Each structure stands twice: as structure tokens, then as C-alpha cells.
Amino acid sequence: MEPYVIAPARRAFLTDKFLTCFDAAPTHWFSAPGRTEIGGNHTDHQQGCVLAAAVNLDTIAAVRPTKTGLIRVMSQGYPMCVVDTKELRPVEAERGRTAAFIRGVAAGFAGLGCEIGGFDACVASDVPPGAGLSSSAAFEVLLGTILNYLYFDGKAFPLETAKIGKMAENVYFGKPCGLMDQATSAMGNLVAMDFADLENPTVAPIDFDFTAVGYALCILDTGASHAHLTDAYAAIPRELQTVCAYFGKTVLREVPEEAFYQELCGLRKKCGDRAVLRAMHVYAENRRVLRQTEALTHHDFAAFLSLVSESGRSSYMYLQNVLRAGSSACQDMAFTLGFCDQLLHGEGAFRVHGGGFAGTVQAFVPMERLHFFRRETEKVLGSGKCRVLSIRPWGGIPITL
């Protein structure tokens, strides 16, 4: 495997920024990747199955340890953020802010027995925020990787770093999420994950190269913002919770599918139709992930593409995370999916990507159609809105220059 190399322009930019901000040179470098969800749309928070991959867009940091006990982070495009590691309890005023990630990750490592010290960091990212590639998870994993190698001798396993990132996002930042994003960023590669045991999910790497079978993995930015959609995202686990509560359970993984279908009449009355439809999606999507994993393992790419399309239809029809409630004029996600359908003419596959409602669409495009596909989508969506990604073999890592 070739070593990770920082592009000279990125390295020069961060070095200059670090010198300007901290009047010293960085001594360490770190990187954590964004991720793409390949299969398992909204299944992780129900202790389901997920297929995901780290991608070649990452968040990097130039770092210098200090003895001040302060973590000072200057992220490109943002003001300086300072957190005192002497106080690691959640701060209500920081909810929804960068400081919450920093304080939460530091608290998580302190909980492992790490003697937290301070550091200065300049951070730059080419993981676009709001694009469904999980820029927040990359940042959390980056922070964890820094602390792990500066102050914990690298003793934390990638999955431990991922759990700390999830805790920081849930408890300190105040956003509900599963473990998929952080786990994929921390571990790297293409991985199949089963969250039946949340504390110890099974993770199996899959050796598969999409380009080797003549396909490009594309992410299309629909142009729609995730702003004001927190309630829409939170409604999905909340409605699924009502289905689980009907059976005295907490997640769908604990509810046998047969029992669910036997109680459809009662469930519709108690929980409402959308909650029932969303549960139908989760059950079917978990099976699809297992079939996708099997298809890739046996190099049956045609079967895999068919399952990607099934997943997209299920997210649209059952999970209903494509259309934003109350909006008829602006249906960016639905439009982009429809446009992909017209451009691909039954070749390849496409689906809603990540949380849905806004953000991005994922498409597997035959290489011979890639130039056409990219040109036409960018004519309509805008320049740079079609990103061609590759799978990154590394998770969160220190970088040797």
C-alpha cells in the first residue's frame, strides 16, 4: 500500500496558517477521511447492518503539542476555538458548536485513562459540509486520532475512537446519530458492519475496486441545505421508536419481523402509517446489506447494482427521506434522482445518500458514460457538483512527512 501523501499545496497552506496563528511551526500531521454510505440507509440507529466506505476526501491537521492544557483549533473558514481540558463536562452554551466536539472527544479519551494535554492545530478539509460525506465524523475522528497519538501512545483502537466521536456528537454537540459515520472514518476501507451489539459491532473489510469493474462512484450535490432539517432527521428514529415501544422494545433489531407484520393493523392505529412504512424499509434494508456484501464478495457486480437501485426505491417509497415536508417548488433531491434516471437509461444505479431530504445523491456510473454524466449533471446542478470518489484504505492516521 502506498503511504499517505499530503498534497504540497495543502501542506504549504496549513504550515503558513499555523505559523501565522501560533507563531511556531507544526510538529505533527494527522488525517481522517469522509465516508460514503453504500448500503444501509438509516439502519445503524436501529442496530442494523451497514455497508460503507472511507473516501479520498479528508480533514487534515497540522499540530503542535503544548503544556498549557488548552486545545486551540483554527479551522479553515472559522474563528479560533479554544477548549480548556481542565473542564470536560458538557457545556450547554456549546451545543451545536465546534467546541462541543473538542470537549466531548477530550472527555472520551480522559475516560479511557488518557492524561489529556493541550495542543494547537490548524485544520483544513475537502470533505464538504452538508454533502452527506460526514464532515463532522471526520473532524471527531481527527481530534481523537490527535489525542490518541500525542497523549495515549496510540493505544485506542479505531472503534474506540469512533465511539468517542459518536458520544461527543450525541451528548456534547446535541445531534442524534448512529455509529456508522465515525466507525467508517476511523477504520477506513470498504466495510460491512453489523450493529447488533452496539458496544462491539462486527466489522468486516471487503476487498473490492469499483473502477476495476468499469464503474465510477459519484456523489452529486443537490444544492439543498441541511439547515432546518434536524426535526426531519430526528423524526425517523422517533417514529421507529413508537413501533418498538408497541412491542416493549427499544430498537427494531429486537422486534422479530414476523411479529411486526402480524400486528400491522394495531401498529397503524397506534403509530401511524409513516412509522410503519419506515419500519418496513429498515427490515428490508438490513437484508439488502447482507445481499450486497455477498454480491461484492463474490464479484457479482450486476446483483450489487440491482440492490443499490432497490435501496433507492425503498428510501423514497418507504423511508420517505427524499421530499421535504411542505415543499413543492423546491424538491432538489427528488429532481436529482429523476435526472440521474434520465441520464443513465437503466445502466448503473443511483440512490439517496446518507440522511436524505437534502445533501447528496450517490450514483454508480459506467466509465464510458462518466464524461457525459458529469458534464450533463454539472450543466444543471452547477460546476463541481458531481464528485468522483475513490475508496481510501486508511482511517484516522498520523502522517509521516
N, C-alpha and C positions, 0 to 999 in steps of 0.2 A: 504494500500500500504506500502510495506517495505521501510524504509528510504534508501537513497543512502549511500553506504559504500565504502570508498577508500580502495583498497587492501593494506595490510600492507607494501608490498614491494615498491609500488608506493609512498606511503606516506613517507616512510623512505628515499627513493631516493631523493625526492623533498626537504624534510627537510634538509638533508645533503647538497644538492646543494645550497639551499638558504643560509644556514649558511656560506658556502664557498664563495659565490658570494657577499653577502651583510653584512656579519659579524653580523647577528641578526637572530632571529627566526621568521618564518611567524606567522601572527595572524589570517589570514582568508584563506579559501579554496573555490574554485569555479570549476564548471564543465559545459561543453557544449558538446552535442553529435554530432557525424556524422549523416548522413542521407542516406537513400536509396530511390530512386525513384521507386515506384511500378507501376505507370502508368502516362502517360502524357509526352512522350519523346519530348523535345523541344517545348512545348506548352506554358510555362509560359511567355516567352518574346513576345508572341502574344496575351496576356491577355486571355489565355485559361484555361483549367481545369487540375488539377494535383492530383494524389494520391501518398502520400509519407509517410515515417515513420522515426522517430528518432531511432537510433540503439544503441546497447550496447557497442560501441566503442566511446571513448570520449577524449576530450582535457581537462586537469585539470591544475589548477594553485595554487601554494602556494603564498600568497600575504601579503604584509605589507604596509599600507598607510604611506606616507611621507609628509613633509611640503616643499619639495624642488621645487614642480611644475614640476618635471621630472617624466616621465613614463619610467622605466627601466625594460626591459623584457629579461630574459635569457631563450631561448627555447632550449630544448634538441637537441644537434647536430648543433646549430647555435651560432654565436658570440652574445655578448650583444648588444641589440638595445635600444637606448636612444632617447626619443622624449621630447622636451620642450613644455609644454602645453601653454606657452605664445604665441606661433606661431602655429596657427591651419589652416592656408591656405595651399592648396596643394603645394607640393614641387616637381618640375619636376624631380629632381635627384633621388627622392624616388620611382618613378613609377616602379611597378614590384617588390618592396621590402617590407619587413615586416614593416618598419617604416610607410609606406603609410597606412596600415591597422590601425595602432595605432593612427596616427594623424587624419585619417578620422573618426574613431569611436569617438575619443575625441571631434572632431569638431561637430559631430552629436549630442552628448549629450549637448555640450555647446549651441547648437541651441535650445534645449528644455528648456533652462534656468538653466541647471545644472552648479554649480560652480565647475569646474574641478580642482581636486587636483592631486598630484603625487602619485605614488605607485611603489614599487618594486615587481616583480613577477618572479617566476621560473615556467616554463611551460613544461609539458610532454604530449605526445599524443600517443594513439594507433590507431588513425584514419590515415591510411596510405596515404601519399600524392600521388596524381595521380591515386588513385584507384576508383574514381567515388563516394566516400562517403563524399565528400565535406569537406576536412580538412580545407580549407580556411574559409568557412562559420562557422565551429565550432570555429575557432580562433576568428573571428569577433564577434560572439555571446558571446564567453567567455570574451573578452575585454569589450563588452557592459554590460554584467552582473556584472563584477567587478565595473565599474563606476556607474552603477545603484544602487548598494547596498552600496558602500563606500561613494558616494557623492550625491545621488539623493533620498535617503530613499526608494529605490525600487519602485518609482512612475511610471517608464516607463513600459508600457505593453509589453509582449513578441513581439507582432507585431511591436511596435515602435522600439525595439531593432533590430529586423530583418531588418527593412527599413534602419536604420542607417548603419548596416553592408553592405547592398547592395550598398548604396551610397558610402561608403568607397571603396568598390571594384571597382565600376564604375568610380568614379570621381578621387579618390586619387591613387588607385593601377593601374587603366587603363585597367581593364578587363570587357568586356560587359557580363552581366549575368542578369537573372531574379531574382525574389524574392523567388522562391521555396526553395532553399537551406537554406537560412538564416531563413525563416519562420518555416521550419520544425525543424531546430536545436533549435530555440528559444522556440517553443511551445511544442515539444515532442510528443510522442504517434504516432498512425497511423491517418492521417488526410486527408480529401478531401478538396481541395482548389479550388476556382473559382476566377480568377484574372480579371473578367470583369471590376471591379473598382480597379485599381492598388493601390489607396491610402487606400482602405478599402475592401480588398478581403474577401470573405466569407470563413470561416474555420469551418469544421465540423469534430469532432473526431469520429472515428469508433472503436467500441469495437470488436476486432477480434483477435484470437490467432491461428496462423498458426500451431503451434505444437499440438493444441487441435484437429485438423482435420487430424493429422498424416503426416504433411509436414514440412520440414526444408527449411528455406530461406538461400540460399548460394550465396556468391559473389566470383567469380573466377577472379583472377588476370591474365590477358592475357600475361603479361610480356612486353607489348608495352608501350613506354613512351609517355606522352602528350607533350613532348618538340617539338617545331617547328610546333605545330598544331593550334596555335592561329588563323591563317588565315582560316583554315578549319572550326573551330567553328564559327568564325565571318561571314563566307560566308553564313551560314544558315539564320540568321536574315537579312543579307544584301540582299540575293536573295528574301526572303519573302517580304522585303520592296519594291522591284520593282513591285511585284504583287499588293501590297496595293496601291502603287503610281498610278498604272494604273487606279484605281477607285477613286483616290483622297483621300485615307485613309492612316492611319499610321500603323495599325495592322490588322491582318486578322479577329479579332473579330468584326471589324467594317464593314467587307465586307460580305454580305449575300452569303451563299454557292450557292444558285440558280443563282445569278448574276455571280459568278465565273465560273460556268460550262457553262453558256450561252456565255461567252467570251473566250472560250478555244483557238479558232483559233488566235484571236488577242493577247492573252496572250503569246502563244507560240512564235509568231513572235517578240513581244516586250521584253519578259522577258527570253525566253529560256525554254527548256523542263525541266531541272532540277528544276528550280524555281517553275514551275507549279506542278511537281510531289511532291515537298516538301510541297506546299500548300495543295495538296490533303491529304497528311499524317496528317497535323495539323487538318483539318476539321474532318477526321475520328477518330483521336486520342482523340479529345475532347469528341466525342460521346462515345468512348470506356471507358473513365474515368468515365463517368456518369453510364455506364452499370456495370463497375467493382465495383463502390461504391454500387450500388443497389444489386449486387450479394453478396457482403460481408455482407451488412446489413441484407439480407435475408438468409444468411448462405448457399448460393448456390456456393460451392467452385468449383464444376466442371465447372460451367459457368465462374467463375473468371479465372480459369486456361486457358480456351479456349481463353479468351480475352487477357491474357498475351501473349499467342502464336501469336495472331493476331497482337498485338502491335509490337512484334519482327519482324514479316514478313514485316509490314508496314515500320518500321525503316530501314530495309535492302533494301527494294524494292523502296520505295517512298522517304523517307527522305535521304537515302543513306549516313548514318553516320557509316558505318561498314568498308568499304575499303578505305585505304589511297590513294590519287591520286598519280599515277606514280609508285606505288609499286606492284610488282607481286610476288617477292620472299618472302617478309615479309607481311603476312596477318593474324596477330595474332588474331584479333577479329573474323574474318571470320572462322579461324581454330577452335577457342574455341567454337563458336556457333555450327559448324558442329560436333565437338567431343561430345558436350552435346547431340545433336540429336542422335548420335550413342549409347551413354550410356543409355539414358532414354527410348529409344524404344517406344515413344509415351506416356509415363507416365510423369506426372508433366508438367512443362513448363520452357522455357528459353527465354531470350531476351537480346539485347544490353542494357547496363545500363548507364544512365547518358548521358554525352555529346557525347560519341561514338568515333569512329576512333581508339582509344586506350583505355587502362584502364581495365574495368571490364565487365563481363557478369553476369547477375542475373539468378538464377535457383531456381525453387521450386521443391524439391526432396522428393519423398515418404520416410518416415523414414526407412522403411525396405530396401531401396536401398542406404541409405545415406553412410554407411561404404564403400560399393563397389564404389559408385560415387566419394567419396572423395579420396579413395585410387587410383583409376584409373586416375583421373584428376591430382593428385599431382605427379604421376609417370611421366606424360608428361610435366606438367607446372612447377613443382618444389614443394618442401616441403613448406607447409604453404600457398600455393596459393589458396586453397579453404577454405574460411572462412564461418563458420556457424554463422549467426547473430540472434539476438532476438530483438524485439521491446522494446524500452526504454520509460517508461511513463513520464519521466521528460525532460524538455527542458533545457535551461540555468539556473543554480541554484547555490545559495550559499550552502556550505556544512557545516553542524553542526557536529563537531567531538565529 
